[in-house]
Amino acid sequence: MLKQLLSLLAAILFTTGCAATAQDTPPGEVVLKVGDQKGGAKALLTAAGLLGDFPYKIEWSTFTSGPPLLEAASAGAIDLGGVGNTPPIFAAAANARIAAVGASKGEVEADAILVQENSPLRSVSDLKGKNIAVAKGSSAHGQVLLTLRASGLTTKDVTLNFLQPSDAYSAFTQGKVDAWAVWDPYTAQAQQEAKARVLTTGEGRSNGYGFQVAGRKALDDKGKTPALKEYLVRYYKAQKWADTHREEWAKAWAAETGLKYEVALAAVNRNGDLPVKIDDTLIKSEQELADAFAEDKTLPGKVDFGKFVDTRFQGDLA
């Protein structure tokens, strides 16, 4: 009887072990699935000359903003992708199977709330009772929340029209909304092509963080670990390259997106994202943003941002 039990236990352990390793992709079969936004990582890596000799096959998927990209990462449809400071918080609130694996920090002048050139709105307090276009769960959504809070308002004092950037641009230029919260290059485009006026920016409010976020399925696949690491190292090298080759990057960005060169250059000149460590300071700042959303009742409950961070690549990115 004991012998039978031991045999059964051995069989269970063997089966469990096979199940644990079956999900690991063999080295020669690794395909890195990367979520991107137009004019994003693929364009940046190409312009910096860091994509042509990438040692793994990459499949690119394009998304309109961070939230749908993270939905795909959580579902395992993509392995990783870049987003702003707010999408990971909304994903965490939904118990998404994701983790921030790399971070950068940029200027927040381009994170703006825009109004029409002849709009009577002159201050944040004037937004009370008005319609604001914004992509739900985006970095712009976070900026709206913090901007309103700083003026004693909440998101309940305005009407948020949740629109992706292309739809929001149309609504804004047609006067269907009173204001538009967005980021570059849309800010620069609206300023130059629609004569939009900046009502306020994220300065002093937004933390300026951006993240590379991976799905747990990809992180649990040991066969993909080298590809994830290689991609992250190259991506943050490319950020540093762009910071010192702004005109060259603007030309490449314009060619990739169809933006006017002047729009791309304006966006590049006031951004300059650079890699930073995922440390206690960063986690605290993101936690404060998450708490602000929870207090605003935008999220169903408290989010522990630290549980959605994976620092395994920090040594390689230093």
C-alpha positions in Angstrom: 0.0 0.0 0.0 2.8 2.4 1.0 4.6 1.5 -2.3 1.4 2.4 -4.2 1.1 5.7 -2.4 4.7 6.6 -3.1 4.3 5.7 -6.8 1.1 7.8 -7.0 2.9 10.8 -5.3 5.8 10.4 -7.7 3.4 10.5 -10.6 1.7 13.6 -9.3 5.0 15.4 -8.8 6.2 14.4 -12.2 3.0 15.6 -13.8 3.1 18.9 -11.9 6.7 19.4 -12.9 5.9 18.8 -16.5 3.0 21.3 -16.3 5.3 23.9 -14.7 7.9 23.7 -17.4 5.6 23.2 -20.3 4.8 26.9 -20.4 8.4 27.9 -20.8 9.1 28.7 -24.5 12.1 26.9 -26.0 14.9 29.4 -26.7 14.8 29.0 -30.5 11.0 29.6 -30.5 10.8 32.8 -28.6 8.6 35.5 -30.1 8.3 38.7 -28.1 4.9 40.3 -28.5 5.1 44.0 -27.9 2.3 46.4 -27.5 3.0 49.9 -28.9 1.4 53.2 -29.6 1.8 55.0 -32.9 5.2 56.6 -33.1 6.2 54.7 -29.9 8.8 52.1 -29.1 9.2 50.6 -32.6 9.8 54.0 -34.1 12.2 55.0 -31.3 14.2 51.7 -31.4 14.5 52.0 -35.2 15.6 55.6 -35.2 18.3 54.8 -32.6 19.5 51.8 -34.7 18.8 49.3 -31.9 16.1 47.2 -33.6 17.7 45.8 -36.8 19.9 43.3 -34.9 17.5 42.4 -32.2 18.2 38.7 -31.5 14.6 37.6 -31.2 11.5 37.9 -33.4 9.1 40.7 -32.4 5.4 40.9 -33.1 4.1 44.4 -32.8 0.5 45.4 -31.9 -0.6 49.0 -31.9 -3.0 50.5 -29.3 -4.6 53.9 -29.0 -3.6 54.3 -25.4 -2.3 52.6 -22.3 -5.5 51.0 -20.8 -6.3 48.7 -23.8 -2.7 47.8 -24.1 -2.6 46.6 -20.5 -5.8 44.6 -20.9 -4.0 42.7 -23.7 -0.9 42.2 -21.5 -3.1 40.9 -18.6 -4.8 38.5 -21.0 -1.5 37.2 -22.4 -2.2 38.6 -25.9 1.0 40.6 -25.7 4.1 40.3 -23.5 4.8 43.9 -22.6 4.4 47.5 -23.6 4.8 51.1 -22.6 2.3 53.2 -20.8 2.0 56.4 -18.7 1.6 56.7 -14.9 -2.1 56.0 -14.6 -2.9 52.9 -16.7 -1.0 50.5 -14.3 -3.2 51.8 -11.4 -6.4 51.1 -13.2 -5.1 47.7 -14.3 -4.1 46.9 -10.7 -7.6 47.9 -9.5 -9.0 45.3 -11.8 -6.5 42.7 -10.5 -4.8 42.5 -13.9 -2.0 40.0 -14.3 0.6 42.6 -15.0 3.7 44.2 -13.4 5.8 47.3 -14.0 9.3 46.1 -15.0 10.9 49.4 -16.1 10.4 53.1 -15.6 11.2 56.5 -17.0 10.5 60.0 -16.0 9.9 63.0 -18.2 8.7 66.6 -18.2 5.0 67.2 -17.6 4.6 70.4 -19.5 3.0 68.5 -22.4 0.5 66.9 -20.1 -2.0 69.6 -20.7 -5.7 70.6 -20.4 -6.5 72.4 -23.6 -9.3 74.8 -24.5 -10.2 76.6 -27.7 -8.3 79.8 -28.4 -11.3 81.9 -27.8 -12.7 80.0 -24.9 -13.9 82.0 -21.9 -12.3 79.5 -19.5 -9.2 81.1 -17.9 -8.6 79.0 -14.8 -9.1 75.5 -13.5 -12.0 76.7 -11.3 -13.7 77.7 -14.5 -14.0 74.0 -15.4 -16.7 73.4 -12.9 -19.8 72.2 -14.7 -17.9 71.8 -18.0 -17.2 68.9 -20.3 -13.7 67.5 -20.5 -12.6 65.0 -23.1 -10.0 62.4 -21.7 -9.0 58.8 -22.3 -10.3 56.8 -19.3 -7.5 55.4 -17.2 -4.8 57.3 -19.1 -2.1 59.6 -17.7 -4.3 62.5 -18.7 -7.1 61.1 -16.5 -4.7 61.2 -13.6 -3.7 64.7 -14.4 -7.3 65.9 -14.6 -8.0 64.4 -11.1 -4.9 66.0 -9.5 -5.5 69.3 -11.2 -9.1 69.5 -10.0 -8.1 68.4 -6.5 -5.5 71.2 -6.3 -8.4 73.7 -7.0 -10.8 72.2 -4.5 -12.8 70.3 -7.1 -13.4 66.6 -7.8 -14.3 64.8 -11.0 -17.9 64.9 -9.9 -17.8 68.7 -10.5 -17.2 68.2 -14.2 -18.4 65.9 -16.9 -15.7 63.6 -18.2 -16.2 62.5 -21.7 -14.1 59.3 -22.1 -12.7 59.4 -25.6 -9.6 58.1 -27.2 -7.3 60.8 -28.6 -8.4 60.7 -32.2 -12.1 60.9 -31.3 -11.3 63.5 -28.6 -9.4 65.7 -31.2 -12.5 65.7 -33.4 -14.8 66.5 -30.5 -12.5 69.3 -29.3 -12.1 71.0 -32.7 -15.8 70.8 -33.4 -16.6 72.4 -30.0 -18.4 69.4 -28.6 -16.4 69.6 -25.4 -15.2 72.5 -23.4 -11.7 71.2 -22.7 -9.4 68.3 -23.6 -6.9 66.6 -21.3 -4.1 65.0 -23.3 -0.4 64.4 -23.8 2.2 65.0 -26.6 2.2 64.8 -29.6 -1.5 65.5 -29.4 -0.9 68.6 -27.3 1.6 70.0 -29.8 -0.7 69.1 -32.7 -3.7 70.8 -31.2 -1.6 73.9 -30.4 -0.2 74.2 -33.9 -3.0 73.0 -36.1 -6.1 73.9 -34.0 -4.7 76.9 -32.2 -5.6 75.3 -28.9 -4.7 77.2 -25.7 -3.2 75.6 -22.7 -5.4 76.1 -19.6 -3.0 74.3 -17.3 -0.3 71.7 -17.4 0.8 68.8 -15.2 3.6 70.8 -13.6 3.6 70.5 -9.9 0.9 67.8 -10.0 1.7 64.9 -12.4 4.8 62.8 -11.5 5.9 62.3 -15.1 6.5 58.6 -14.8 6.1 56.2 -17.6 6.4 52.4 -17.4 7.2 49.3 -19.4 4.7 46.8 -18.1 4.8 43.1 -18.7 2.1 40.5 -18.4 2.5 37.8 -15.7 2.2 35.1 -18.3 5.3 36.4 -20.0 7.2 37.0 -16.7 6.4 33.4 -15.7 7.8 32.1 -18.9 11.5 31.6 -18.2 12.2 31.1 -21.9 11.1 34.7 -22.5 13.2 36.2 -19.7 16.3 36.9 -21.9 14.2 38.5 -24.6 12.4 40.7 -22.1 15.7 41.8 -20.6 17.2 42.5 -24.0 14.2 44.5 -25.1 14.2 46.6 -21.9 17.9 47.4 -22.1 17.6 48.5 -25.7 14.5 50.5 -25.1 16.0 52.6 -22.4 19.2 53.0 -24.4 17.0 54.4 -27.1 15.5 56.9 -24.7 18.9 58.2 -23.9 19.8 58.4 -27.6 16.6 60.4 -28.3 17.5 62.8 -25.6 20.8 63.7 -27.3 19.5 63.5 -30.9 16.3 65.4 -30.7 16.1 66.7 -34.2 17.0 63.3 -35.7 14.3 61.7 -33.5 11.8 64.3 -34.4 12.3 63.6 -38.1 12.0 59.9 -37.6 8.9 60.4 -35.4 7.2 62.6 -38.0 7.9 60.1 -40.8 6.5 57.3 -38.7 3.3 59.1 -37.6 2.6 61.5 -40.4 2.9 64.4 -38.0 4.3 67.6 -39.3 8.0 67.9 -38.4 7.3 71.1 -36.5 4.8 69.3 -34.3 7.1 66.4 -33.7 10.0 68.6 -32.8 7.9 70.7 -30.4 6.8 67.5 -28.6 10.4 66.1 -28.5 11.9 69.3 -27.2 9.6 69.5 -24.2 9.6 65.8 -23.2 12.9 63.9 -23.0 11.9 60.8 -21.0 14.9 59.2 -19.3 15.1 55.9 -17.5 14.9 55.8 -13.7 14.9 53.1 -11.1 11.8 51.5 -9.7 12.4 52.5 -6.1 10.6 53.5 -2.9 10.2 57.1 -4.1 8.5 56.0 -7.4 6.3 53.5 -5.7 5.2 56.1 -3.1 4.4 58.6 -5.8 2.3 56.1 -7.7 0.6 55.0 -4.5 -0.4 58.6 -3.8 -2.0 58.8 -7.2 -3.8 55.5 -6.7 -5.1 56.7 -3.3 -6.3 59.9 -4.9 -8.4 57.9 -7.4 -9.7 55.7 -4.6 -10.7 58.8 -2.6 -12.4 60.2 -5.6 -14.5 56.9 -5.9 -13.2 56.5 -9.4 -11.7 53.1 -8.3 -13.7 50.6 -6.4 -11.2 50.3 -3.5 -7.6 50.8 -2.4 -4.8 49.7 -4.7 -1.4 48.5 -3.4 0.8 49.6 -6.2 3.9 47.8 -4.8 2.3 44.5 -5.5 2.3 45.3 -9.2 6.0 45.9 -9.5 8.7 43.4 -10.6 12.3 44.6 -10.1 14.1 41.6 -11.5 15.6 43.6 -14.4 16.7 46.6 -12.4 20.3 45.5 -12.2 20.5 45.1 -16.0 18.9 48.5 -16.5 21.2 50.4 -14.1 
